[in-house]
Amino acid sequence: MAKPAEAALCERRSKTWTGPCFVTEDCDKQCREREGASSGACHRDGLGFACFCFFNC
């Protein structure tokens, strides 16, 4: 039986997050509530961590 197709996700650094990102749950909440993303997570960015939001492409 075939699985339903999932929408591809596009990643973008958060436009509303400031400072380093240490708590993925906070990043996720901000991405969903303030940027309309499907999710968010802290990821390595250079020497630190930043909040990245995920949107349906």
C-alpha distance matrix in Angstrom:
0.0 3.8 6.6 9.6 12.4 15.3 18.8 20.9 23.9 27.4 30.0 33.6 36.6 37.6 40.4 41.7 41.6 45.0 45.8 43.8 40.4 40.3 38.2 34.6 34.3 37.3 36.0 32.7 34.6 37.0 34.3 32.5 35.8 38.0 35.9 32.9 30.4 27.0 28.3 31.1 32.1 35.1 34.9 37.6 39.7 42.7 44.7 43.2 40.2 39.3 37.0 34.1 32.1 28.5 27.7 24.9 25.8
3.8 0.0 3.8 6.5 8.8 11.9 15.3 17.3 20.5 23.9 26.7 30.3 33.4 34.5 37.2 38.7 38.7 42.1 43.0 41.1 37.9 38.0 36.0 32.3 32.2 35.1 33.5 30.2 32.3 34.3 31.5 29.8 33.2 35.2 32.8 29.9 27.4 24.1 25.6 28.3 29.5 32.5 32.2 34.9 36.7 39.7 41.9 40.5 37.5 36.4 34.1 31.1 29.0 25.4 24.4 21.4 22.1
6.6 3.8 0.0 3.8 6.3 8.7 12.4 14.5 17.3 20.9 23.5 27.1 30.1 31.0 33.8 35.1 35.1 38.5 39.5 37.6 34.3 34.4 32.3 28.7 28.5 31.3 29.7 26.4 28.5 30.6 27.8 26.2 29.5 31.6 29.3 26.5 23.9 20.5 21.9 24.7 25.9 29.0 28.9 31.7 33.6 36.7 38.8 37.2 34.1 33.0 30.6 27.6 25.5 21.9 21.1 18.3 19.4
9.6 6.5 3.8 0.0 3.8 6.4 9.7 12.5 15.4 19.0 21.8 25.2 28.3 29.0 31.5 32.8 33.2 36.7 38.0 36.4 33.2 33.6 31.4 27.7 27.3 29.8 28.2 24.8 26.6 28.5 25.6 23.7 27.0 29.0 26.6 23.6 21.3 18.1 20.0 23.0 24.7 28.1 28.2 31.2 32.8 36.1 38.3 36.6 33.3 31.8 29.1 26.1 23.6 19.9 18.6 15.6 16.8
12.4 8.8 6.3 3.8 0.0 3.8 6.6 9.1 12.3 15.7 18.8 22.2 25.5 26.4 28.9 30.5 31.0 34.4 35.8 34.3 31.3 32.0 30.2 26.4 26.4 28.6 26.5 23.4 25.4 26.9 23.7 22.3 25.6 27.2 24.5 21.7 19.2 16.4 18.3 21.2 22.9 26.2 26.0 28.9 30.1 33.3 35.8 34.2 31.1 29.4 26.9 23.6 21.2 17.4 15.9 12.7 13.4
15.3 11.9 8.7 6.4 3.8 0.0 3.8 6.4 9.0 12.6 15.5 18.8 22.0 22.8 25.3 26.9 27.3 30.7 32.1 30.6 27.6 28.4 26.5 22.7 22.7 24.9 22.8 19.6 21.8 23.2 20.0 18.7 22.2 23.7 21.1 18.4 15.7 12.8 14.6 17.4 19.2 22.5 22.5 25.5 26.8 30.1 32.5 30.8 27.5 25.8 23.2 19.9 17.5 13.7 12.5 9.6 10.9
18.8 15.3 12.4 9.7 6.6 3.8 0.0 3.8 6.4 9.7 12.9 15.9 19.3 20.1 22.3 24.2 24.9 28.4 29.9 28.8 26.0 27.3 25.6 21.9 22.1 23.7 21.2 18.3 20.4 21.3 17.8 16.7 20.1 21.2 18.2 15.7 13.1 10.8 13.1 15.8 18.0 21.2 21.2 24.2 25.0 28.3 31.0 29.3 26.0 23.9 21.2 17.8 15.1 11.3 9.4 6.1 7.2
20.9 17.3 14.5 12.5 9.1 6.4 3.8 0.0 3.8 6.7 10.0 13.3 16.8 18.2 20.6 22.8 23.2 26.5 27.9 26.6 24.1 25.6 24.4 20.7 21.5 23.0 20.1 17.7 20.3 20.8 17.1 16.9 20.4 21.0 17.8 15.9 12.9 11.2 12.7 14.6 16.4 19.2 18.7 21.4 22.0 25.1 27.9 26.5 23.5 21.5 19.2 15.6 13.4 9.7 8.4 5.8 5.7
23.9 20.5 17.3 15.4 12.3 9.0 6.4 3.8 0.0 3.8 6.5 9.9 13.2 14.5 17.1 19.2 19.5 22.7 24.1 22.9 20.4 22.1 21.0 17.3 18.3 19.5 16.5 14.3 17.0 17.3 13.7 13.9 17.4 17.8 14.6 13.2 9.9 8.6 9.6 11.0 12.9 15.7 15.4 18.2 18.7 22.0 24.7 23.1 20.0 17.8 15.4 11.8 9.6 5.9 5.4 4.6 5.5
27.4 23.9 20.9 19.0 15.7 12.6 9.7 6.7 3.8 0.0 3.8 6.7 10.3 12.2 14.4 17.1 17.5 20.6 22.0 21.1 19.1 21.3 20.7 17.4 18.8 19.4 16.0 14.6 17.3 16.8 13.0 14.1 17.4 16.9 13.5 13.0 9.8 10.0 10.5 11.0 12.7 14.9 14.2 16.6 16.4 19.6 22.6 21.1 18.3 15.9 13.8 10.0 8.3 5.5 5.2 6.1 5.4
30.0 26.7 23.5 21.8 18.8 15.5 12.9 10.0 6.5 3.8 0.0 3.8 6.9 9.2 11.9 14.5 14.4 17.2 18.4 17.3 15.5 17.8 17.6 14.6 16.5 16.8 13.2 12.5 15.5 14.7 11.2 13.2 16.3 15.6 12.5 12.9 9.6 10.4 9.6 8.8 9.9 11.5 10.7 13.1 12.8 16.1 18.9 17.4 14.6 12.1 10.3 6.5 5.8 4.6 6.5 9.0 9.0
33.6 30.3 27.1 25.2 22.2 18.8 15.9 13.3 9.9 6.7 3.8 0.0 3.8 6.2 8.5 11.4 11.7 14.3 15.9 15.4 14.2 17.1 17.3 14.8 16.7 16.2 12.4 12.6 15.1 13.4 10.2 12.9 15.4 13.8 10.8 12.2 9.7 11.7 10.9 9.3 10.5 11.5 11.0 12.9 11.7 14.9 17.8 16.2 13.5 10.5 8.8 5.5 5.4 6.4 8.0 11.1 11.0
36.6 33.4 30.1 28.3 25.5 22.0 19.3 16.8 13.2 10.3 6.9 3.8 0.0 3.8 6.4 9.1 8.6 10.8 12.1 11.9 11.1 14.4 15.1 13.3 15.5 14.4 10.6 12.0 14.3 12.1 9.8 13.2 15.1 13.2 10.9 13.3 11.2 13.5 11.9 9.3 9.7 9.6 9.4 11.0 9.4 12.5 15.1 13.2 10.7 7.3 6.1 4.2 6.0 8.7 10.9 14.4 14.7
37.6 34.5 31.0 29.0 26.4 22.8 20.1 18.2 14.5 12.2 9.2 6.2 3.8 0.0 3.8 5.6 5.6 8.6 10.9 11.4 10.5 13.8 14.0 12.4 13.8 12.1 8.5 10.1 11.6 8.8 7.0 10.6 11.9 9.7 7.9 10.9 9.6 12.4 10.9 8.4 9.6 10.0 11.1 13.2 12.0 15.1 17.1 14.6 11.8 8.0 5.6 5.1 5.6 9.1 11.0 14.8 15.7
40.4 37.2 33.8 31.5 28.9 25.3 22.3 20.6 17.1 14.4 11.9 8.5 6.4 3.8 0.0 3.8 6.0 8.4 11.5 13.1 13.0 16.6 16.8 15.7 16.8 14.4 11.3 13.0 13.6 10.2 8.9 12.2 12.5 9.4 7.9 11.4 11.3 14.7 13.8 11.8 13.3 13.5 14.7 16.3 14.4 17.1 19.0 16.8 14.5 10.7 9.0 8.9 8.9 12.0 13.0 16.5 17.2
41.7 38.7 35.1 32.8 30.5 26.9 24.2 22.8 19.2 17.1 14.5 11.4 9.1 5.6 3.8 0.0 3.8 6.5 10.1 12.2 12.0 15.3 15.2 14.6 15.1 12.2 9.9 11.9 11.7 8.0 8.1 11.3 10.7 7.5 7.7 11.4 11.9 15.2 14.0 11.9 13.4 13.6 15.5 17.3 16.0 18.7 20.0 17.2 14.8 11.2 9.2 10.2 10.1 13.6 14.8 18.5 19.8
41.6 38.7 35.1 33.2 31.0 27.3 24.9 23.2 19.5 17.5 14.4 11.7 8.6 5.6 6.0 3.8 0.0 3.8 6.8 8.5 8.3 11.6 11.9 11.8 12.9 9.9 7.6 10.6 10.9 7.7 8.5 12.0 11.9 9.6 10.1 13.5 13.1 15.8 13.7 10.8 11.3 10.6 12.8 14.5 13.5 16.2 17.0 13.9 11.5 8.2 6.5 8.8 9.9 13.7 15.8 19.6 21.0
45.0 42.1 38.5 36.7 34.4 30.7 28.4 26.5 22.7 20.6 17.2 14.3 10.8 8.6 8.4 6.5 3.8 0.0 3.8 6.9 8.3 11.6 12.8 13.7 15.1 11.9 10.3 13.8 14.1 11.0 12.2 15.7 15.4 13.0 13.7 17.2 16.9 19.5 17.2 14.1 13.8 12.2 14.0 14.7 13.4 15.3 15.6 12.7 11.1 8.6 8.6 11.5 13.3 17.1 19.4 23.2 24.4
45.8 43.0 39.5 38.0 35.8 32.1 29.9 27.9 24.1 22.0 18.4 15.9 12.1 10.9 11.5 10.1 6.8 3.8 0.0 3.8 6.6 9.5 11.7 13.3 15.3 12.5 11.2 15.0 15.7 13.3 14.6 18.1 18.1 16.2 16.8 20.1 19.3 21.5 18.7 15.2 13.9 11.4 12.9 12.9 11.8 13.3 12.7 9.8 8.9 7.5 8.9 12.4 14.9 18.7 21.4 25.2 26.3
43.8 41.1 37.6 36.4 34.3 30.6 28.8 26.6 22.9 21.1 17.3 15.4 11.9 11.4 13.1 12.2 8.5 6.9 3.8 0.0 3.8 6.5 9.4 11.0 13.7 11.7 10.3 14.0 15.5 13.8 14.7 18.2 18.9 17.6 17.9 20.7 19.3 20.9 17.7 14.0 11.9 8.7 9.9 9.8 9.5 11.2 10.2 6.7 5.5 5.4 7.6 11.2 14.3 17.7 20.9 24.6 25.8
40.4 37.9 34.3 33.2 31.3 27.6 26.0 24.1 20.4 19.1 15.5 14.2 11.1 10.5 13.0 12.0 8.3 8.3 6.6 3.8 0.0 3.8 6.0 7.2 10.0 8.6 7.2 10.6 12.5 11.5 12.3 15.5 16.6 16.0 16.2 18.6 16.8 17.9 14.5 10.8 8.5 5.5 7.8 9.0 9.8 12.5 11.9 8.2 5.2 4.8 5.5 9.2 12.0 15.2 18.6 22.2 23.7
40.3 38.0 34.4 33.6 32.0 28.4 27.3 25.6 22.1 21.3 17.8 17.1 14.4 13.8 16.6 15.3 11.6 11.6 9.5 6.5 3.8 0.0 3.8 6.4 9.1 8.6 8.5 11.5 13.2 13.2 14.4 17.1 18.3 18.3 18.8 20.8 18.8 19.3 15.6 12.2 9.3 6.5 8.9 10.1 12.0 14.4 13.1 9.4 7.0 8.0 8.6 11.8 14.4 17.2 20.7 24.1 25.9
38.2 36.0 32.3 31.4 30.2 26.5 25.6 24.4 21.0 20.7 17.6 17.3 15.1 14.0 16.8 15.2 11.9 12.8 11.7 9.4 6.0 3.8 0.0 3.8 5.5 5.5 6.6 8.8 10.3 11.2 12.6 14.6 15.8 16.5 17.4 18.9 17.0 17.1 13.4 10.5 8.1 6.9 10.3 12.5 14.6 17.5 16.7 13.0 9.9 10.1 9.1 11.8 13.5 16.0 19.4 22.6 24.9
34.6 32.3 28.7 27.7 26.4 22.7 21.9 20.7 17.3 17.4 14.6 14.8 13.3 12.4 15.7 14.6 11.8 13.7 13.3 11.0 7.2 6.4 3.8 0.0 3.8 5.4 5.0 6.0 8.6 9.9 10.4 12.2 14.1 15.1 15.3 16.3 14.0 13.7 9.9 7.1 4.7 5.1 8.6 11.7 14.0 17.3 17.3 13.8 10.2 9.7 7.7 9.4 10.6 12.6 16.0 19.1 21.5
34.3 32.2 28.5 27.3 26.4 22.7 22.1 21.5 18.3 18.8 16.5 16.7 15.5 13.8 16.8 15.1 12.9 15.1 15.3 13.7 10.0 9.1 5.5 3.8 0.0 3.8 5.5 5.0 6.2 8.7 9.9 10.6 12.2 14.0 14.8 15.3 13.6 13.0 9.5 7.9 7.2 8.7 12.3 15.5 17.6 21.0 20.9 17.3 13.8 12.8 10.3 11.7 11.8 13.6 16.5 19.3 22.2
37.3 35.1 31.3 29.8 28.6 24.9 23.7 23.0 19.5 19.4 16.8 16.2 14.4 12.1 14.4 12.2 9.9 11.9 12.5 11.7 8.6 8.6 5.5 5.4 3.8 0.0 3.8 5.4 5.1 6.2 8.6 10.0 10.6 11.6 13.1 14.4 13.3 13.8 10.7 8.6 8.4 9.1 12.9 15.8 17.2 20.4 20.3 16.6 13.2 11.7 9.1 11.3 11.5 14.1 16.8 20.1 22.8
36.0 33.5 29.7 28.2 26.5 22.8 21.2 20.1 16.5 16.0 13.2 12.4 10.6 8.5 11.3 9.9 7.6 10.3 11.2 10.3 7.2 8.5 6.6 5.0 5.5 3.8 0.0 3.8 5.5 5.2 6.1 8.6 10.0 10.3 10.8 12.4 10.8 11.7 8.4 5.5 5.6 6.6 10.2 13.3 14.3 17.7 18.2 14.7 11.1 8.9 5.7 7.5 7.9 10.9 13.8 17.2 19.6
32.7 30.2 26.4 24.8 23.4 19.6 18.3 17.7 14.3 14.6 12.5 12.6 12.0 10.1 13.0 11.9 10.6 13.8 15.0 14.0 10.6 11.5 8.8 6.0 5.0 5.4 3.8 0.0 3.8 5.5 5.2 6.2 8.6 10.1 10.2 10.6 8.6 8.5 5.2 3.8 5.6 8.4 11.7 15.2 16.6 20.2 21.0 17.7 13.9 11.7 8.2 8.5 7.4 9.1 11.7 14.8 17.7
34.6 32.3 28.5 26.6 25.4 21.8 20.4 20.3 17.0 17.3 15.5 15.1 14.3 11.6 13.6 11.7 10.9 14.1 15.7 15.5 12.5 13.2 10.3 8.6 6.2 5.1 5.5 3.8 0.0 3.8 5.5 5.2 6.0 8.2 9.6 10.0 9.4 9.8 7.6 7.3 9.3 11.6 15.1 18.5 19.5 23.1 23.7 20.2 16.6 14.2 10.7 11.4 9.9 11.8 13.6 16.6 19.7
37.0 34.3 30.6 28.5 26.9 23.2 21.3 20.8 17.3 16.8 14.7 13.4 12.1 8.8 10.2 8.0 7.7 11.0 13.3 13.8 11.5 13.2 11.2 9.9 8.7 6.2 5.2 5.5 3.8 0.0 3.8 5.4 5.2 5.5 7.2 8.9 8.9 10.7 8.9 7.7 9.9 11.6 14.8 17.8 18.2 21.6 22.4 19.0 15.6 12.7 9.2 10.2 8.9 11.6 13.2 16.6 19.2
34.3 31.5 27.8 25.6 23.7 20.0 17.8 17.1 13.7 13.0 11.2 10.2 9.8 7.0 8.9 8.1 8.5 12.2 14.6 14.7 12.3 14.4 12.6 10.4 9.9 8.6 6.1 5.2 5.5 3.8 0.0 3.8 5.7 5.7 5.0 6.4 5.4 7.6 6.2 5.5 8.6 10.9 13.6 16.8 17.0 20.6 22.0 18.9 15.4 12.2 8.4 7.9 5.6 8.0 9.4 12.9 15.4
32.5 29.8 26.2 23.7 22.3 18.7 16.7 16.9 13.9 14.1 13.2 12.9 13.2 10.6 12.2 11.3 12.0 15.7 18.1 18.2 15.5 17.1 14.6 12.2 10.6 10.0 8.6 6.2 5.2 5.4 3.8 0.0 3.8 6.0 5.9 4.9 4.7 6.0 5.9 7.3 10.8 13.7 16.5 19.9 20.5 24.1 25.5 22.3 18.7 15.7 12.0 11.1 8.1 9.1 9.6 12.3 15.5
35.8 33.2 29.5 27.0 25.6 22.2 20.1 20.4 17.4 17.4 16.3 15.4 15.1 11.9 12.5 10.7 11.9 15.4 18.1 18.9 16.6 18.3 15.8 14.1 12.2 10.6 10.0 8.6 6.0 5.2 5.7 3.8 0.0 3.8 6.0 5.9 7.7 9.6 9.6 10.4 13.6 16.0 19.0 22.3 22.5 26.0 27.2 23.9 20.5 17.4 13.7 13.6 11.0 12.6 12.8 15.4 18.4
38.0 35.2 31.6 29.0 27.2 23.7 21.2 21.0 17.8 16.9 15.6 13.8 13.2 9.7 9.4 7.5 9.6 13.0 16.2 17.6 16.0 18.3 16.5 15.1 14.0 11.6 10.3 10.1 8.2 5.5 5.7 6.0 3.8 0.0 3.8 6.0 8.2 11.1 11.2 11.1 14.1 16.0 18.7 21.5 21.2 24.4 25.8 22.7 19.5 16.1 12.7 12.7 10.5 12.6 12.8 15.8 18.2
35.9 32.8 29.3 26.6 24.5 21.1 18.2 17.8 14.6 13.5 12.5 10.8 10.9 7.9 7.9 7.7 10.1 13.7 16.8 17.9 16.2 18.8 17.4 15.3 14.8 13.1 10.8 10.2 9.6 7.2 5.0 5.9 6.0 3.8 0.0 3.8 5.5 9.1 9.7 9.9 13.2 15.3 17.4 20.2 19.7 23.0 24.8 22.0 18.9 15.3 11.9 10.8 8.1 9.8 9.4 12.5 14.6
32.9 29.9 26.5 23.6 21.7 18.4 15.7 15.9 13.2 13.0 12.9 12.2 13.3 10.9 11.4 11.4 13.5 17.2 20.1 20.7 18.6 20.8 18.9 16.3 15.3 14.4 12.4 10.6 10.0 8.9 6.4 4.9 5.9 6.0 3.8 0.0 3.8 6.7 8.6 10.3 14.0 16.8 18.9 22.1 21.9 25.4 27.4 24.6 21.2 17.8 14.2 12.6 9.1 9.4 8.0 10.4 13.0
30.4 27.4 23.9 21.3 19.2 15.7 13.1 12.9 9.9 9.8 9.6 9.7 11.2 9.6 11.3 11.9 13.1 16.9 19.3 19.3 16.8 18.8 17.0 14.0 13.6 13.3 10.8 8.6 9.4 8.9 5.4 4.7 7.7 8.2 5.5 3.8 0.0 3.8 5.4 7.3 11.0 14.1 15.9 19.2 19.4 23.0 25.0 22.3 18.8 15.6 12.1 9.8 6.1 5.7 5.0 7.9 10.8
27.0 24.1 20.5 18.1 16.4 12.8 10.8 11.2 8.6 10.0 10.4 11.7 13.5 12.4 14.7 15.2 15.8 19.5 21.5 20.9 17.9 19.3 17.1 13.7 13.0 13.8 11.7 8.5 9.8 10.7 7.6 6.0 9.6 11.1 9.1 6.7 3.8 0.0 3.8 7.3 10.8 14.4 16.1 19.7 20.5 24.2 26.2 23.4 19.8 17.1 13.5 11.2 7.7 5.8 5.5 7.2 10.7
28.3 25.6 21.9 20.0 18.3 14.6 13.1 12.7 9.6 10.5 9.6 10.9 11.9 10.9 13.8 14.0 13.7 17.2 18.7 17.7 14.5 15.6 13.4 9.9 9.5 10.7 8.4 5.2 7.6 8.9 6.2 5.9 9.6 11.2 9.7 8.6 5.4 3.8 0.0 3.8 7.1 10.8 12.8 16.6 17.7 21.5 23.1 20.2 16.5 14.1 10.6 8.7 5.9 5.3 7.3 9.8 12.9
31.1 28.3 24.7 23.0 21.2 17.4 15.8 14.6 11.0 11.0 8.8 9.3 9.3 8.4 11.8 11.9 10.8 14.1 15.2 14.0 10.8 12.2 10.5 7.1 7.9 8.6 5.5 3.8 7.3 7.7 5.5 7.3 10.4 11.1 9.9 10.3 7.3 7.3 3.8 0.0 3.8 7.2 9.5 13.2 14.3 18.1 19.4 16.5 12.7 10.3 6.9 5.5 4.2 5.7 8.9 12.1 14.6
32.1 29.5 25.9 24.7 22.9 19.2 18.0 16.4 12.9 12.7 9.9 10.5 9.7 9.6 13.3 13.4 11.3 13.8 13.9 11.9 8.5 9.3 8.1 4.7 7.2 8.4 5.6 5.6 9.3 9.9 8.6 10.8 13.6 14.1 13.2 14.0 11.0 10.8 7.1 3.8 0.0 3.8 6.3 10.1 11.9 15.6 16.6 13.5 9.8 8.3 5.7 5.5 6.6 8.3 12.0 15.0 17.1
35.1 32.5 29.0 28.1 26.2 22.5 21.2 19.2 15.7 14.9 11.5 11.5 9.6 10.0 13.5 13.6 10.6 12.2 11.4 8.7 5.5 6.5 6.9 5.1 8.7 9.1 6.6 8.4 11.6 11.6 10.9 13.7 16.0 16.0 15.3 16.8 14.1 14.4 10.8 7.2 3.8 0.0 3.8 7.0 9.0 12.5 13.0 9.9 6.1 5.5 4.6 6.1 8.9 11.2 14.9 18.1 19.7
34.9 32.2 28.9 28.2 26.0 22.5 21.2 18.7 15.4 14.2 10.7 11.0 9.4 11.1 14.7 15.5 12.8 14.0 12.9 9.9 7.8 8.9 10.3 8.6 12.3 12.9 10.2 11.7 15.1 14.8 13.6 16.5 19.0 18.7 17.4 18.9 15.9 16.1 12.8 9.5 6.3 3.8 0.0 3.8 6.3 9.8 10.8 8.4 5.3 5.7 6.5 6.8 10.1 11.8 15.5 18.4 19.4
37.6 34.9 31.7 31.2 28.9 25.5 24.2 21.4 18.2 16.6 13.1 12.9 11.0 13.2 16.3 17.3 14.5 14.7 12.9 9.8 9.0 10.1 12.5 11.7 15.5 15.8 13.3 15.2 18.5 17.8 16.8 19.9 22.3 21.5 20.2 22.1 19.2 19.7 16.6 13.2 10.1 7.0 3.8 0.0 3.8 6.4 7.3 5.8 4.3 6.3 8.9 9.6 13.2 15.0 18.6 21.5 21.9
39.7 36.7 33.6 32.8 30.1 26.8 25.0 22.0 18.7 16.4 12.8 11.7 9.4 12.0 14.4 16.0 13.5 13.4 11.8 9.5 9.8 12.0 14.6 14.0 17.6 17.2 14.3 16.6 19.5 18.2 17.0 20.5 22.5 21.2 19.7 21.9 19.4 20.5 17.7 14.3 11.9 9.0 6.3 3.8 0.0 3.8 6.1 5.5 5.1 5.9 9.0 9.6 13.3 15.4 18.6 21.6 21.7
42.7 39.7 36.7 36.1 33.3 30.1 28.3 25.1 22.0 19.6 16.1 14.9 12.5 15.1 17.1 18.7 16.2 15.3 13.3 11.2 12.5 14.4 17.5 17.3 21.0 20.4 17.7 20.2 23.1 21.6 20.6 24.1 26.0 24.4 23.0 25.4 23.0 24.2 21.5 18.1 15.6 12.5 9.8 6.4 3.8 0.0 3.8 5.6 7.5 9.0 12.5 13.3 17.0 19.1 22.1 25.0 24.7
44.7 41.9 38.8 38.3 35.8 32.5 31.0 27.9 24.7 22.6 18.9 17.8 15.1 17.1 19.0 20.0 17.0 15.6 12.7 10.2 11.9 13.1 16.7 17.3 20.9 20.3 18.2 21.0 23.7 22.4 22.0 25.5 27.2 25.8 24.8 27.4 25.0 26.2 23.1 19.4 16.6 13.0 10.8 7.3 6.1 3.8 0.0 3.8 7.2 9.8 13.6 15.2 19.0 21.4 24.7 27.7 27.8
43.2 40.5 37.2 36.6 34.2 30.8 29.3 26.5 23.1 21.1 17.4 16.2 13.2 14.6 16.8 17.2 13.9 12.7 9.8 6.7 8.2 9.4 13.0 13.8 17.3 16.6 14.7 17.7 20.2 19.0 18.9 22.3 23.9 22.7 22.0 24.6 22.3 23.4 20.2 16.5 13.5 9.9 8.4 5.8 5.5 5.6 3.8 0.0 3.8 6.8 10.5 12.7 16.5 19.1 22.6 25.8 26.4
40.2 37.5 34.1 33.3 31.1 27.5 26.0 23.5 20.0 18.3 14.6 13.5 10.7 11.8 14.5 14.8 11.5 11.1 8.9 5.5 5.2 7.0 9.9 10.2 13.8 13.2 11.1 13.9 16.6 15.6 15.4 18.7 20.5 19.5 18.9 21.2 18.8 19.8 16.5 12.7 9.8 6.1 5.3 4.3 5.1 7.5 7.2 3.8 0.0 3.8 7.0 9.4 13.1 15.8 19.3 22.6 23.5
39.3 36.4 33.0 31.8 29.4 25.8 23.9 21.5 17.8 15.9 12.1 10.5 7.3 8.0 10.7 11.2 8.2 8.6 7.5 5.4 4.8 8.0 10.1 9.7 12.8 11.7 8.9 11.7 14.2 12.7 12.2 15.7 17.4 16.1 15.3 17.8 15.6 17.1 14.1 10.3 8.3 5.5 5.7 6.3 5.9 9.0 9.8 6.8 3.8 0.0 3.8 6.4 10.0 13.1 16.3 19.9 20.8
37.0 34.1 30.6 29.1 26.9 23.2 21.2 19.2 15.4 13.8 10.3 8.8 6.1 5.6 9.0 9.2 6.5 8.6 8.9 7.6 5.5 8.6 9.1 7.7 10.3 9.1 5.7 8.2 10.7 9.2 8.4 12.0 13.7 12.7 11.9 14.2 12.1 13.5 10.6 6.9 5.7 4.6 6.5 8.9 9.0 12.5 13.6 10.5 7.0 3.8 0.0 3.8 6.7 10.1 13.3 17.0 18.4
34.1 31.1 27.6 26.1 23.6 19.9 17.8 15.6 11.8 10.0 6.5 5.5 4.2 5.1 8.9 10.2 8.8 11.5 12.4 11.2 9.2 11.8 11.8 9.4 11.7 11.3 7.5 8.5 11.4 10.2 7.9 11.1 13.6 12.7 10.8 12.6 9.8 11.2 8.7 5.5 5.5 6.1 6.8 9.6 9.6 13.3 15.2 12.7 9.4 6.4 3.8 0.0 3.8 6.7 10.0 13.5 14.7
32.1 29.0 25.5 23.6 21.2 17.5 15.1 13.4 9.6 8.3 5.8 5.4 6.0 5.6 8.9 10.1 9.9 13.3 14.9 14.3 12.0 14.4 13.5 10.6 11.8 11.5 7.9 7.4 9.9 8.9 5.6 8.1 11.0 10.5 8.1 9.1 6.1 7.7 5.9 4.2 6.6 8.9 10.1 13.2 13.3 17.0 19.0 16.5 13.1 10.0 6.7 3.8 0.0 3.8 6.7 10.3 12.0
28.5 25.4 21.9 19.9 17.4 13.7 11.3 9.7 5.9 5.5 4.6 6.4 8.7 9.1 12.0 13.6 13.7 17.1 18.7 17.7 15.2 17.2 16.0 12.6 13.6 14.1 10.9 9.1 11.8 11.6 8.0 9.1 12.6 12.6 9.8 9.4 5.7 5.8 5.3 5.7 8.3 11.2 11.8 15.0 15.4 19.1 21.4 19.1 15.8 13.1 10.1 6.7 3.8 0.0 3.8 7.0 8.9
27.7 24.4 21.1 18.6 15.9 12.5 9.4 8.4 5.4 5.2 6.5 8.0 10.9 11.0 13.0 14.8 15.8 19.4 21.4 20.9 18.6 20.7 19.4 16.0 16.5 16.8 13.8 11.7 13.6 13.2 9.4 9.6 12.8 12.8 9.4 8.0 5.0 5.5 7.3 8.9 12.0 14.9 15.5 18.6 18.6 22.1 24.7 22.6 19.3 16.3 13.3 10.0 6.7 3.8 0.0 3.8 6.1
24.9 21.4 18.3 15.6 12.7 9.6 6.1 5.8 4.6 6.1 9.0 11.1 14.4 14.8 16.5 18.5 19.6 23.2 25.2 24.6 22.2 24.1 22.6 19.1 19.3 20.1 17.2 14.8 16.6 16.6 12.9 12.3 15.4 15.8 12.5 10.4 7.9 7.2 9.8 12.1 15.0 18.1 18.4 21.5 21.6 25.0 27.7 25.8 22.6 19.9 17.0 13.5 10.3 7.0 3.8 0.0 3.8
25.8 22.1 19.4 16.8 13.4 10.9 7.2 5.7 5.5 5.4 9.0 11.0 14.7 15.7 17.2 19.8 21.0 24.4 26.3 25.8 23.7 25.9 24.9 21.5 22.2 22.8 19.6 17.7 19.7 19.2 15.4 15.5 18.4 18.2 14.6 13.0 10.8 10.7 12.9 14.6 17.1 19.7 19.4 21.9 21.7 24.7 27.8 26.4 23.5 20.8 18.4 14.7 12.0 8.9 6.1 3.8 0.0
